[in-house]
């Protein structure tokens, strides 16, 4: 989907990335969770009128991909092509993800630049040849330290993430002098306390680096599915070095300096907590070694849990996002995970919880409010929005409630990445408007046909409709399809222009929806659910 919204030309783009996902299988809820979070964040900043760049993509090299392809009797490239075109890209389109680019690590625009980057480090003396022997997890594509392993009942050493036996590898490799960057990293963390989020992730990284860093193997020589080391074609570049560089190659590193300068570095790298060390230690060290600026923030989300287990294909708890969108709808899906789970913490999913929240908050609170207001404007004013004549204390409380909701949501979503708190602030305002209508009882006021009665009814309904105008703007980043439907129902597209062009930070300015706007009762925003499914 193409990005929309006004942009400040020449300004540094607000650059957000997801991890580039391994294409060893189709995407599940965990992948979609991070990608939707990035989409909401970037849509929010576009709604502010900022220049934005949102990158996602796929990681297609490494031993895990090679083995998966072999198990399916196809070449690694054929396997990647099939998964990307038939599973990954279609899902992001289905979920209404407005990414600006999709990078694949097998693309020439990436592989050429990776070789150049690594060659530069080698020429600078940052890389040397050596040997290594140790436990390796193919699932993580990572050599493991003793503290990263757990022991099975039979004494077998297992990867703590995948719960699978590690392999003992012995190879001649090339190494990056990561150990020399420990003091520089600690100094950087101290000067930039917000670089790693949440606080638990920051503490984990600090403790790890303080124990002393070892040099990093940046090549493999026992298989050939990867980017060749430019000065030694018997080796391929370690998949994580290859993968991390996508954040630079996708925005013009070594190819389009103007694009690179106005985009890089990322303002926010959104990642899963299991790949925290790569992004918070190895990636900034690589950039320091190359004299490039480091990212603004690495934000690690927690794991999605089902039945107490991390969401993954390997433990059979993977659920297709389409299983949920076919039942609840795409917008409700986008809303639910950011509403139900505090970003940065682990969270559990269940059909029952999703059903309860959908019914209570989306259908009853929000959807019903939109339907009631449109119906009453249609019934009492023939669909023409009446003018508010005299705002009293009740209306002033709504104005204040909206101002608070906008300020809170903008700070929480746009700056703090606290999506849950931002969404709650918006829905607290929805509840306030519902309470206002219940207290004011416009259906009773409508029985008073005097001039004063009609004026009071007009004020109540204008207040409710104008509140919904602001809600449509605030929820546009989260639920774009239903927000557009509400915007159209209020006649706002014709009177105020495109929803995407409405600045979120000024959505609290009262009185934007003009009297006389044509209000129509459209389709129900959140239809009643069929019998809920079960885990």
C-alpha positions in Angstrom: 0.0 0.0 0.0 1.3 3.4 -0.9 2.1 5.8 1.9 -0.1 8.9 2.2 0.0 12.2 4.1 1.7 15.5 3.8 5.5 15.6 4.1 8.0 18.2 5.1 10.4 18.2 2.1 14.1 18.1 2.9 13.5 17.0 6.5 15.0 13.8 8.0 12.4 11.1 7.5 11.0 9.4 10.6 12.4 6.0 9.7 11.0 2.9 11.3 12.0 -0.8 10.6 10.7 -4.2 11.5 13.0 -7.1 11.7 13.5 -8.7 8.3 11.8 -12.0 8.9 13.3 -15.5 8.1 11.4 -17.1 5.2 11.7 -20.7 6.5 7.9 -20.7 6.8 4.7 -18.7 6.5 4.2 -15.7 8.9 2.3 -16.1 12.1 0.8 -13.8 14.7 4.1 -12.9 16.2 5.5 -11.6 12.9 2.2 -9.7 12.3 2.3 -8.2 15.8 5.5 -6.3 15.2 4.6 -5.3 11.7 1.2 -3.9 12.7 2.9 -2.0 15.5 5.3 -0.4 13.0 2.5 0.4 10.7 0.5 2.1 13.4 3.6 4.1 14.5 4.4 5.3 11.0 0.8 6.1 10.1 0.6 8.1 13.3 3.6 10.2 12.3 2.3 10.6 8.8 -0.9 11.9 10.4 1.2 14.5 12.1 2.3 15.6 8.7 5.8 14.3 9.0 8.0 12.7 6.4 8.1 9.0 7.1 9.8 5.9 5.8 8.6 2.4 6.9 10.7 -0.6 6.0 10.1 -4.3 6.3 11.3 -7.3 4.4 12.7 -10.9 4.5 16.0 -12.5 5.6 16.8 -15.1 3.0 20.3 -16.4 3.6 21.8 -18.8 6.2 21.9 -22.4 7.1 18.3 -22.6 8.4 16.9 -21.4 5.0 19.2 -23.8 3.1 18.1 -26.8 5.2 14.4 -25.9 5.0 14.7 -25.6 1.2 16.5 -28.9 1.0 13.8 -30.6 3.1 11.3 -29.3 0.5 13.4 -30.5 -2.5 13.8 -27.0 -3.9 16.7 -24.5 -4.2 17.0 -21.9 -1.4 16.2 -19.1 -3.9 13.1 -20.9 -5.2 11.9 -21.5 -1.6 12.4 -17.8 -0.7 10.6 -16.6 -3.9 7.6 -18.8 -3.2 7.2 -17.8 0.4 7.7 -14.1 -0.2 5.3 -13.9 -3.1 2.7 -16.3 -1.8 2.7 -15.7 2.0 4.6 -12.7 3.3 3.7 -9.9 0.8 0.1 -11.0 0.6 -0.3 -11.0 4.3 1.0 -7.4 4.7 -1.3 -6.3 2.0 -4.2 -8.1 3.7 -3.4 -6.4 7.0 -3.3 -3.0 5.4 0.4 -2.4 6.1 1.5 0.8 4.5 5.2 0.0 4.2 7.3 2.2 1.8 9.7 -0.6 0.9 10.1 -4.3 1.2 13.8 -5.5 1.2 14.9 -9.0 0.3 18.4 -9.9 1.3 18.9 -11.9 -2.0 18.4 -8.7 -4.0 21.5 -7.3 -5.8 20.9 -3.8 -4.3 21.5 -5.4 -1.0 24.2 -8.1 -1.6 26.5 -5.7 -3.5 26.4 -3.2 -0.7 26.9 -5.8 2.0 30.2 -6.9 0.3 31.3 -3.3 0.1 30.6 -2.6 3.8 32.4 -5.8 4.9 35.3 -5.1 2.6 35.7 -1.6 4.1 35.9 -3.0 7.6 38.5 -5.5 6.5 40.6 -2.8 4.8 40.4 -0.8 8.0 41.8 -3.7 10.1 38.5 -4.3 11.9 38.3 -7.9 10.6 40.9 -10.7 11.0 41.1 -14.5 10.3 40.8 -17.0 13.1 39.2 -20.2 14.3 36.2 -21.0 16.5 34.6 -24.0 18.1 31.4 -23.9 20.1 27.7 -24.7 20.3 25.6 -23.3 17.5 21.8 -23.0 17.2 20.7 -23.1 13.5 17.3 -21.8 14.5 18.9 -18.6 15.9 21.8 -18.7 13.4 24.0 -17.9 16.4 26.9 -19.3 18.4 25.7 -19.8 21.9 27.4 -18.9 25.2 27.1 -21.4 28.2 24.5 -19.1 29.8 22.3 -19.2 26.7 21.8 -23.0 27.0 19.5 -25.2 29.1 19.9 -28.9 29.8 17.5 -31.6 28.8 16.8 -34.5 31.2 19.3 -36.7 29.3 22.0 -34.0 29.7 21.7 -32.7 26.1 22.4 -29.0 25.7 19.5 -27.1 24.2 19.0 -23.6 22.9 16.9 -21.8 25.5 14.8 -20.1 22.8 14.0 -23.0 20.5 14.4 -25.9 23.1 16.3 -27.9 20.5 19.8 -29.4 20.7 22.6 -27.2 19.6 25.3 -28.3 17.2 29.0 -28.2 18.0 30.7 -26.4 15.1 34.4 -26.0 14.4 35.3 -23.6 11.6 38.0 -21.3 10.3 36.2 -17.9 10.2 36.8 -14.2 9.9 36.2 -12.2 13.0 35.0 -8.6 13.7 36.8 -7.0 16.6 33.7 -6.6 18.7 35.5 -6.9 21.9 37.1 -3.4 21.4 33.7 -1.8 21.3 32.5 -2.7 24.8 33.6 0.6 26.4 32.3 2.7 23.5 28.9 1.0 23.7 28.7 1.4 27.5 29.5 5.1 27.1 26.9 5.4 24.3 24.2 3.6 26.4 24.9 6.0 29.3 24.6 9.1 27.1 21.5 7.7 25.4 19.4 6.1 28.1 16.4 5.8 25.8 18.3 3.8 23.2 17.1 0.4 24.4 13.5 -0.2 25.4 11.9 -1.4 27.6 14.0 -1.0 30.8 14.3 -4.7 31.3 15.9 -5.0 27.8 18.3 -2.2 28.5 19.4 -3.8 31.8 20.0 -7.1 30.0 22.2 -5.5 27.4 24.1 -3.5 30.0 24.8 -6.5 32.1 25.9 -8.5 29.1 28.3 -5.9 27.8 29.8 -5.2 31.2 30.9 -8.8 31.4 33.1 -8.3 28.4 32.5 -8.9 24.7 34.1 -11.5 22.6 35.1 -10.9 18.9 32.3 -11.9 16.5 32.6 -14.5 13.8 31.3 -12.8 10.7 31.7 -15.6 8.2 30.8 -19.3 7.7 32.8 -21.8 5.6 30.8 -25.0 5.9 28.0 -24.1 3.5 27.6 -21.6 0.6 24.0 -20.1 0.8 25.0 -16.6 1.6 26.8 -13.5 0.4 30.4 -14.4 -0.5 33.1 -12.8 1.5 34.6 -10.5 -1.2 38.3 -11.3 -0.5 37.8 -15.0 0.2 35.1 -16.8 -1.8 35.5 -19.9 0.3 33.5 -18.1 3.0 30.0 -16.5 3.1 29.2 -13.6 5.3 27.5 -14.5 8.6 23.7 -14.2 8.0 23.3 -11.7 10.9 25.9 -9.3 9.5 24.1 -9.6 6.1 20.7 -9.1 7.7 21.5 -6.1 9.9 22.8 -4.2 6.9 19.4 -4.2 5.3 18.6 -1.2 7.4 21.3 0.7 5.5 21.2 -0.9 2.0 17.4 -0.4 1.7 17.7 3.4 2.0 20.6 4.0 -0.4 23.8 3.1 1.4 26.6 3.1 -1.2 24.2 3.8 -4.0 22.0 6.9 -3.3 23.7 9.3 -0.9 20.9 11.8 -0.9 18.3 9.2 0.0 20.7 7.8 2.6 21.3 11.2 4.2 17.7 12.0 4.5 16.6 8.7 5.9 19.4 6.9 7.9 19.8 6.1 10.7 16.5 4.6 11.8 14.6 6.4 14.4 13.1 3.2 15.7 14.1 -0.4 15.2 11.1 -2.6 16.2 12.4 -6.1 17.1 11.5 -9.2 19.1 13.3 -9.6 22.4 15.0 -12.8 21.2 17.1 -10.7 18.7 17.9 -7.9 21.1 21.7 -8.4 21.4 22.2 -8.3 17.6 20.4 -4.9 17.4 21.6 -3.3 20.6 25.2 -4.5 20.6 26.5 -5.8 17.2 24.6 -3.4 15.0 25.7 -0.1 16.7 29.3 -1.5 17.0 29.3 -2.2 13.2 28.1 1.4 12.6 30.7 2.8 14.9 33.4 0.9 13.2 32.3 2.3 9.8 31.9 5.9 11.2 28.1 5.9 10.6 25.4 7.2 12.9 23.7 4.8 15.2 19.9 4.3 15.5 17.7 6.4 17.7 16.0 3.6 19.5 15.8 -0.2 19.6 12.4 -1.2 21.0 12.0 -4.9 21.9 8.4 -6.2 22.0 7.6 -9.3 24.1 6.5 -12.7 23.0 2.9 -13.6 22.1 1.9 -16.6 24.2 -0.7 -19.3 23.6 -1.1 -21.9 26.3 2.0 -20.5 28.0 4.2 -21.1 25.0 5.9 -18.6 22.7 4.1 -18.3 19.4 6.1 -20.2 16.8 5.8 -22.9 14.2 8.4 -25.1 16.0 6.1 -25.6 19.1 2.9 -25.9 17.0 1.3 -22.8 18.5 1.5 -20.8 15.3 -1.9 -19.3 14.3 -2.5 -17.7 11.0 -3.6 -14.1 11.2 -6.2 -14.8 8.6 -7.9 -17.2 11.0 -8.6 -14.1 13.2 -9.3 -11.5 10.5 -11.9 -13.8 8.8 -13.8 -13.8 12.1 -13.2 -10.4 13.6 -12.1 -8.3 10.6 -8.8 -6.7 9.8 -9.3 -3.4 11.7 -10.3 -5.3 14.9 -7.3 -7.5 14.5 -5.0 -4.5 14.2 -6.6 -2.9 17.3 -6.7 -6.0 19.5 -3.1 -6.9 20.0 -1.9 -3.4 20.6 -4.9 -2.8 22.9 -4.7 -6.0 24.9 -0.9 -6.3 25.3 1.5 -3.7 26.7 4.2 -3.3 24.1 7.5 -4.6 25.4 5.9 -7.2 27.6 4.9 -10.8 26.9 1.2 -11.2 26.4 -1.3 -14.1 26.1 -3.8 -14.5 23.3 -7.2 -16.3 23.5 -10.3 -16.3 21.3 -12.4 -15.6 24.4 -10.5 -12.5 25.3 -10.6 -11.1 21.8 -14.3 -11.8 21.6 -15.0 -10.1 24.9 -13.0 -7.0 24.0 -14.5 -6.8 20.5 -18.0 -7.0 21.8 -17.6 -4.6 24.7 -15.3 -1.9 23.3 -15.6 -2.0 19.6 -19.2 -3.1 19.0 -21.0 -1.7 22.0 -18.9 1.4 22.9 -17.5 2.7 19.7 -19.7 1.1 16.9 -22.9 1.7 18.7 -22.0 5.3 19.4 -21.4 6.0 15.7 -24.7 4.3 14.7 -26.8 6.1 17.3 -25.4 9.5 16.5 -25.9 9.1 12.7 -29.4 7.7 13.3 -30.5 10.6 15.5 -29.2 13.3 13.1 -31.1 11.5 10.4 -34.3 11.2 12.4 -34.4 14.7 14.0 -32.6 16.8 11.4 -33.1 14.9 8.1 -29.3 14.0 8.0 -28.1 17.6 8.0 -25.7 18.2 11.0 -27.2 21.0 13.1 -25.2 23.9 14.5 -24.3 24.0 18.2 -25.9 27.1 19.7 -24.8 27.3 23.4 -22.2 25.0 25.0 -22.8 24.4 28.6 -20.7 22.7 31.3 -21.5 19.3 29.9 -20.2 20.3 26.5 -17.1 22.0 28.0 -16.3 18.7 29.8 -16.4 17.0 26.4 -14.0 19.6 24.9 -11.6 19.1 27.8 -11.9 15.3 27.6 -11.0 15.4 23.9 -8.0 17.7 24.5 -6.7 15.2 27.1 -7.3 12.2 24.9 -5.4 13.8 22.0 -2.5 14.9 24.1 -2.2 11.5 25.9 -2.6 9.5 22.7 0.0 11.6 20.8 2.5 11.3 23.6 2.0 7.6 24.2 1.7 6.3 20.6 3.9 8.8 18.8 6.7 9.2 21.3 6.7 6.5 23.9 5.5 3.5 21.8 3.0 2.8 24.5 0.2 1.8 22.1 -2.0 0.3 24.8 -2.1 3.5 26.9 -2.7 5.6 23.8 -5.6 3.5 22.6 -7.1 3.4 26.1 -7.0 7.2 26.2 -9.0 7.4 22.9 -11.5 4.8 24.1 -11.9 6.5 27.5 -13.0 9.5 25.5 -15.5 7.3 23.5 -16.9 6.2 26.9 -17.2 9.8 28.0 -19.2 10.7 24.9 -21.4 7.7 25.4 -22.0 8.8 29.0 -22.7 12.4 27.8 -25.5 11.1 25.4 -26.9 8.9 28.2 -27.1 11.8 30.6 -28.4 14.4 28.1 -31.1 12.0 26.7 -31.5 13.6 23.3 -34.5 11.3 22.5 -36.3 13.0 25.4 -35.1 16.5 24.5 -36.5 15.8 21.0 -40.0 15.8 22.4 -39.7 19.5 23.3 -40.5 21.2 20.0 -39.9 24.7 21.3 -37.1 26.8 19.9 -35.1 26.2 23.1 -35.7 22.4 22.9 -34.6 22.3 19.2 -31.5 24.3 20.0 -30.6 22.1 22.9 -31.0 19.0 20.8 -28.9 20.5 18.1 -26.1 21.2 20.6 -26.1 17.6 21.9 -26.0 16.0 18.5 -23.4 18.4 17.2 -21.2 17.7 20.2 -21.5 14.0 19.6 -20.8 14.2 15.9 -17.9 16.5 16.3 -16.5 14.2 19.0 -16.7 11.3 16.4 -14.9 13.5 13.9 -11.9 13.7 16.2 -12.2 10.0 17.1 -12.0 9.1 13.4 -8.7 11.0 13.1 -7.3 9.5 16.3 -8.1 5.9 15.3 -7.1 6.3 11.6 -3.6 4.9 12.2 -4.9 2.0 14.1 -8.2 1.1 12.2 -8.0 2.9 8.9 -10.9 1.2 7.1 -13.5 1.8 9.9 -12.1 5.3 10.5 -12.7 6.1 6.8 -16.2 4.7 7.0 -17.0 6.9 10.0 -15.4 9.9 8.3 -17.6 9.3 5.2 -20.7 8.8 7.5 -20.1 12.2 9.1 -19.9 13.9 5.7 -16.3 14.9 6.6 -14.6 13.9 3.4 -16.7 16.4 1.4 -16.5 19.2 4.0 -13.0 18.8 5.4 -11.1 16.7 2.8 -9.1 13.5 3.1 -8.9 11.8 6.5 -5.2 11.1 6.1 -4.6 14.9 5.7 -6.1 15.8 9.1 -3.3 16.6 11.6 -3.7 14.3 14.6 -2.1 16.9 17.0 -4.8 19.5 16.1 -7.8 17.1 16.1 -8.8 18.5 19.5 -9.5 21.9 18.0 -13.3 22.2 18.4 -15.8 23.0 15.8 -14.1 21.6 12.6 -17.1 19.7 11.4 -19.3 22.3 9.7 -23.0 22.6 10.4 -24.9 21.4 7.4 -22.6 18.4 6.7 -24.5 15.5 5.4 -24.6 12.7 8.0 -25.6 9.3 6.9 -26.0 6.0 8.7 -23.6 3.6 6.9 -22.9 -0.1 7.5 -22.3 -1.2 11.1 -18.7 -0.6 11.9 -18.3 -3.7 14.0 -21.0 -6.3 13.2 -22.1 -8.8 15.8 -19.9 -11.9 15.9 -21.0 -15.4 15.0 -20.4 -18.1 17.6 -16.8 -17.5 18.8 -14.1 -20.1 17.9 -11.9 -21.7 20.5 -8.2 -22.3 20.8 
